């Protein structure tokens, strides 16, 4: 009889410990899921930096800038790297700040100003540097708005000034970001 009485408190302690562990695991998983939510990102688009401007290609290149911005948004969204913020409600702010500078990507405080006005955690500005119709590169800089810190800078070289080369470059850039984020969960944050 004494042995049974001594085991009952141990059973109760074990049961209490199991309940505590189950609750801890449940709340821990919920906290990790909340932490895993993709942070917000405002994408301000891509600009073209040309060493030798060619007026006959201007319209096609402007269309490509928009094309890679759209593809960047699609790829980032599909991969869940960031939660993209809709620029439309903030377009007046973006246009106002962009109108004050030649290139937005060269003005970190301008980019941060837009990000703060949009209420986003991160803000991205991109540019394509065209050395010639054969040699180009696509670049992205992502800044953390609250700290004015550069969270990520990436550049991808491409060969050829056509839709296919531009799309392949932006897809590679985002795929590489994703692979690095999988290896290091703080990459780009």
Secondary structure, DSSP 8 states (H G I E B T S, - for coil): -HHHHHHHHHHHHHHHHHHHHHHHHHHHHHHHHHHHS--EEEEEEEEEEESS--GGGHHHHHHHHHHHHHHHHHHHHHHTSSEE--SGGGHHHHHHHHTTSS-GGG-HHHHHHHHHHHT-SEEEEEEEEESSSSEEEEEEEEEETTTTEEEEEEEEEEESSSHHHHHHHHHHHHHHHHHHHHH-TTTT-
